[in-house]
């Protein structure tokens, strides 16, 4: 990867909620990259810290108590974590856009959607050609009769159309990076497929870097070139999509993949990882996955913190990933759960 291709570079990013001894660390020492024209997945269960990572990139936390505690957020070589509020406003929308999972929470119900698409343009001082740019963006979103759609209000549009409006607004200023946080969660399967196809086309045509945040590895398989698997505030495995799906190394990744396999491949039983992600900031000692891990070893996994170790093109955070038992941690023909 050349320096010119590197778009987003998170280096040792940690996020705290609160300050002092009572602060909770919800993202810990996270590193990942996104190149120009590349889609990178950040995947994990709810509560793993995915969305907090996205908020940290934009420095738009849902709580005033949340903050970047350490690390760098490098966008085109510039550390966003060091910018003042005015400098950040100049970057948001212009160089990085964000799409949220629930359009109804982010679209103004009292404003036509065309005007909302134009808001980022106005915020960055553009006053001419707004209508033409809005219609261009609506055409890019594959919405028929763009002029009519621009005059409509959010409640007059379907869920898939509202999501396309959010994407259009995020791309209004032609940013280099798009952060898509669960952009298809609330949509049915056919509409979801259309949104994913749209994102793939935009990536190719605009040379757009995309950080796709999701809990669904199947979505990652369809859209991304590389993937980072996140658990309890940490990346536990990263790799190119094909080798990760073919031979996942971390038991958590294996469990996630097992949960999307067809029931017939799991002896007619649906599979799920037992337990749940621990409460943010209250992580177990040692490996954070060890209370749920089928191969956890006493005295190692419950006490020593595993490092994220490089493995060929990827990396994993497991003490036992080199051992034969880790090749199929869940023993799929023997271990199932309803």
C-alpha positions in Angstrom: 0.0 0.0 0.0 1.5 3.4 -1.0 1.2 6.4 1.2 -0.8 8.1 -1.5 -3.4 5.3 -1.4 -3.9 5.5 2.3 -7.0 7.5 3.2 -7.9 6.7 6.8 -5.4 5.4 9.3 -6.5 4.8 12.9 -3.5 4.3 15.2 -3.9 3.0 18.7 -7.3 4.7 19.1 -8.8 4.6 22.6 -12.1 6.2 23.6 -13.2 7.0 27.2 -16.5 7.9 28.7 -15.8 10.2 31.6 -12.6 11.4 33.1 -10.3 10.4 36.0 -10.4 7.1 37.8 -14.1 6.5 37.0 -13.6 6.8 33.3 -14.8 3.8 31.2 -12.6 2.8 28.3 -15.1 1.7 25.6 -12.6 1.4 22.7 -9.1 0.2 23.4 -6.0 0.6 21.2 -7.8 0.1 17.9 -5.9 0.3 14.6 -7.2 0.0 11.1 -6.8 1.5 7.7 -9.0 2.3 4.7 -7.5 2.9 1.2 -8.9 5.1 -1.6 -11.5 3.1 -3.5 -11.7 0.4 -0.9 -14.5 -0.8 1.3 -13.4 -2.0 4.8 -15.8 -3.8 7.2 -15.9 -3.2 11.0 -18.0 -6.0 12.3 -19.2 -7.3 15.7 -22.1 -7.6 18.0 -24.0 -4.7 19.6 -22.0 -3.2 22.4 -18.6 -4.1 20.9 -17.6 -0.4 20.2 -18.2 -0.2 16.5 -20.4 2.9 16.5 -18.2 4.6 19.1 -15.3 4.2 16.7 -17.2 5.9 14.0 -18.1 8.8 16.3 -14.4 9.1 17.3 -13.4 9.5 13.7 -15.9 12.4 13.2 -15.5 13.6 16.8 -19.3 13.6 17.1 -19.9 11.7 20.2 -23.5 11.1 21.4 -22.4 12.1 25.0 -20.3 15.1 26.0 -18.6 12.8 28.4 -17.1 10.7 25.6 -13.7 11.7 24.2 -10.7 10.4 22.3 -8.3 9.4 25.1 -5.3 8.5 23.0 -4.2 7.5 19.6 -4.4 9.2 16.2 -7.2 9.6 13.6 -5.3 10.3 10.4 -7.3 11.3 7.4 -5.1 11.9 4.4 -2.3 12.3 6.8 -4.0 14.9 9.0 -4.8 14.0 12.6 -8.4 14.8 13.2 -8.1 14.2 16.9 -5.9 17.3 17.1 -8.2 19.7 15.2 -10.1 22.5 16.9 -13.9 22.7 16.4 -13.7 25.1 13.4 -11.2 22.9 11.7 -13.3 19.8 12.3 -16.4 21.5 10.8 -14.4 22.2 7.7 -13.5 18.5 7.4 -16.9 17.0 8.2 -19.0 16.6 5.1 -16.2 18.0 2.9 -13.6 15.2 3.3 -15.6 12.6 5.3 -19.3 11.9 5.2 -21.4 9.7 7.5 -24.6 7.6 6.9 -26.5 6.5 10.0 -28.7 3.4 10.4 -32.0 5.1 11.1 -32.9 7.8 8.5 -36.0 8.9 10.4 -33.8 10.1 13.3 -31.6 12.3 11.1 -34.0 13.7 8.5 -36.1 16.7 9.4 -39.8 15.7 8.9 -40.7 19.4 8.2 -38.2 20.0 5.4 -38.3 18.7 1.8 -35.5 16.2 1.2 -33.9 18.2 -1.6 -33.3 21.0 0.8 -31.8 18.6 3.3 -29.4 17.2 0.7 -28.3 20.8 -0.1 -27.6 21.6 3.6 -24.0 20.3 3.6 -23.3 22.5 0.5 -24.7 25.6 2.2 -22.7 24.8 5.4 -19.5 24.8 3.4 -20.3 28.1 1.7 -21.7 27.0 -1.6 -24.5 29.2 -2.8 -24.7 28.6 -6.6 -25.8 25.5 -8.5 -27.5 23.9 -5.5 -30.6 22.7 -7.3 -28.5 21.2 -10.1 -26.2 19.4 -7.6 -29.2 18.0 -5.7 -30.8 16.6 -8.9 -27.4 15.2 -9.9 -27.1 13.4 -6.5 -30.7 12.0 -6.7 -29.9 10.6 -10.1 -26.7 9.1 -8.7 -28.9 7.4 -6.0 -31.0 5.8 -8.8 -34.1 7.6 -7.6 -36.7 8.0 -10.5 -38.1 11.5 -11.2 -35.5 13.4 -9.2 -37.2 16.7 -9.3 -40.4 15.3 -7.7 -38.4 13.4 -5.0 -36.5 16.6 -4.1 -39.9 18.3 -3.3 -41.1 15.4 -1.1 -40.9 15.1 2.7 -39.4 12.1 4.5 -42.7 10.6 5.4 -43.7 10.4 1.8 -40.7 8.2 1.0 -40.0 4.5 1.7 -37.3 3.4 4.1 -34.9 2.5 1.2 -35.5 5.9 -0.4 -34.8 7.7 2.9 -31.6 5.8 3.2 -30.6 6.9 -0.3 -31.4 10.5 0.7 -28.9 10.2 3.6 -26.3 8.8 1.3 -26.8 11.6 -1.2 -26.4 14.2 1.6 -23.3 12.5 2.9 -21.8 12.7 -0.6 -22.9 16.2 -1.5 -19.4 17.7 -1.1 -17.7 14.8 -2.8 -15.9 13.5 0.3 -13.0 11.0 0.0 -14.3 8.8 2.9 -17.8 7.6 3.7 -18.6 6.0 7.1 -21.7 3.9 6.8 -23.0 2.8 10.3 -25.4 -0.1 9.9 -26.9 1.4 6.7 -29.2 -1.5 5.9 -30.3 -2.8 9.4 -33.9 -1.5 9.3 -34.5 -2.6 5.6 -36.0 -5.7 4.1 -33.7 -8.1 2.2 -34.5 -6.8 -1.3 -34.1 -3.2 -0.4 -30.9 -4.0 1.6 -29.4 -5.6 -1.5 -30.2 -2.5 -3.5 -28.4 -0.3 -1.0 -25.4 -2.5 -0.9 -25.2 -2.6 -4.7 -25.4 1.2 -4.7 -22.6 1.5 -2.3 -20.4 -0.8 -4.3 -21.1 1.2 -7.5 -20.3 4.5 -5.8 -17.1 3.1 -4.4 -15.9 2.2 -7.9 -17.1 5.3 -9.7 -16.1 7.9 -7.1 -12.9 6.1 -6.0 -14.6 6.3 -2.6 -13.1 4.9 0.6 -15.9 3.2 2.7 -15.8 2.1 6.3 -18.8 -0.1 6.6 -19.9 -0.8 10.2 -22.2 -3.8 10.7 -23.0 -6.8 12.8 -23.6 -8.9 9.7 -20.7 -10.7 8.2 -22.8 -11.7 5.2 -23.1 -7.9 4.3 -19.3 -7.7 4.6 -18.8 -10.6 2.2 -20.9 -8.9 -0.4 -19.3 -5.4 -0.2 -15.9 -5.3 1.4 -12.3 -6.1 0.5 -11.0 -6.3 4.0 -12.6 -6.8 7.4 -11.9 -6.0 11.1 -13.7 -8.1 13.6 -14.4 -6.2 16.9 -15.2 -7.5 20.3 -15.5 -5.7 23.7 -13.8 -2.6 22.4 -10.9 -4.3 20.6 -10.2 -5.6 17.1 -9.7 -9.4 17.6 -9.1 -10.3 14.0 -8.4 -8.6 10.7 -7.7 -9.9 7.2 -8.8 -9.7 3.6 -12.4 -11.0 3.3 -11.7 -14.2 1.3 -9.0 -15.7 3.7 -10.9 -14.6 6.8 -14.1 -16.4 5.6 -12.1 -19.4 4.4 -10.0 -19.9 7.6 -11.0 -17.6 10.5 -8.4 -17.8 13.3 -10.2 -16.3 16.4 -12.9 -18.3 18.1 -15.2 -15.2 18.1 -14.8 -14.8 14.3 -15.5 -18.5 13.9 -18.7 -18.2 16.0 -19.9 -15.2 14.0 -19.4 -17.1 10.8 -21.1 -20.2 12.3 -24.2 -18.1 13.1 -24.7 -17.3 9.4 -24.3 -20.8 8.1 -27.4 -22.6 6.9 -29.1 -24.9 9.5 -28.4 -28.0 7.3 -24.7 -27.4 7.6 -25.1 -27.4 11.4 -27.0 -30.6 11.9 -30.4 -28.9 11.5 -29.7 -26.6 14.5 -29.3 -22.9 14.5 -26.1 -21.8 16.2 -25.4 -18.8 18.4 -22.5 -17.8 20.6 -23.5 -18.3 24.2 -23.6 -15.3 26.5 -23.3 -11.7 25.5 -20.7 -8.9 25.1 -19.7 -7.6 28.6 -20.9 -4.2 29.6 -18.7 -1.5 28.1 -15.7 -0.6 30.3 -16.3 -3.6 32.6 -14.2 -6.1 30.6 -13.1 -9.4 32.1 -9.4 -9.9 32.8 -7.1 -11.5 30.3 -8.7 -12.3 26.9 -12.0 -10.4 26.9 -13.7 -13.3 25.0 -12.6 -16.0 27.4 -15.9 -16.3 29.4 -17.7 -17.2 26.2 -14.9 -19.1 24.4 -15.2 -22.9 24.0 -11.4 -23.5 24.1 -10.4 -21.0 26.8 -7.5 -22.3 29.0 -7.3 -21.5 32.7 -4.3 -19.6 33.8 -3.6 -18.2 30.3 -6.8 -16.9 28.7 -8.3 -15.6 32.0 -5.2 -13.8 33.1 -2.8 -12.7 30.3 -4.0 -10.0 27.8 -3.4 -11.2 24.3 -1.7 -8.9 21.8 -2.9 -8.4 18.2 -0.3 -10.5 16.4 0.4 -10.2 12.7 -0.5 -13.3 10.6 0.4 -13.2 6.9 -2.0 -10.6 5.5 -4.0 -10.3 8.7 -3.8 -10.4 12.5 -5.5 -12.0 15.4 -5.8 -11.6 19.2 -5.9 -15.1 20.6 -3.4 -17.0 22.8 -4.2 -20.3 21.2 -4.7 -19.5 17.5 -1.6 -21.4 16.5 -2.8 -24.6 18.2 -4.8 -27.3 16.4 -7.7 -27.0 18.7 -8.3 -23.4 17.5 -8.8 -24.5 13.9 -12.4 -25.3 14.6 -13.0 -24.0 18.1 -16.7 -24.7 18.2 -16.4 -28.3 16.8 -19.4 -27.7 14.6 -20.5 -31.3 14.3 -20.6 -31.6 18.1 -21.4 -28.2 19.6 -24.7 -26.5 18.7 -27.1 -24.2 20.6 -30.7 -23.4 20.0 
